[in-house]
Amino acid sequence: MKKFTVMILILITLMFVASASTPAFAQNLFKEGSYKLSDFVPAKNNSYFVQNISSKGNCYFAVMGENDALLQVIYLTPKSSRYNLIPLKSEYKVFIVGDGEIFIKGVD
């Protein structure tokens, strides 16, 4: 009886842990907000591409430098093609404004 109870507790714990984890592909999707480089899946050479995968919402994607200087702005229409970003540094800030859903991935 004791073994059965322990097994049930282990199974229940594993079920909750598995359901709480975020799938790997979902870590590349971002919506409106401000982000840091540490929020993205790391790229080897800090080179990334960006794409709006939303079917309806337009959005702006902006990169600001260390002195809050605007370094890059991209207007992304729904189902846009991929755009390469400038190499990102850890002190850069990224802003997404609009209703789109942005996919960001490192360029290998």
Number of C-alpha atoms within 10 A of each C-alpha: 6 6 8 9 10 11 12 11 12 11 12 11 11 12 11 10 10 10 9 9 8 9 10 8 10 9 14 16 16 18 17 16 11 15 15 15 16 10 12 16 15 14 15 10 12 16 17 22 16 21 23 29 20 19 12 12 15 20 21 18 22 18 22 17 16 12 8 10 10 13 12 13 15 16 14 24 18 18 17 16 12 15 14 15 20 13 12 19 15 11 13 19 18 19 16 22 15 15 16 24 23 25 19 21 20 18 14 9
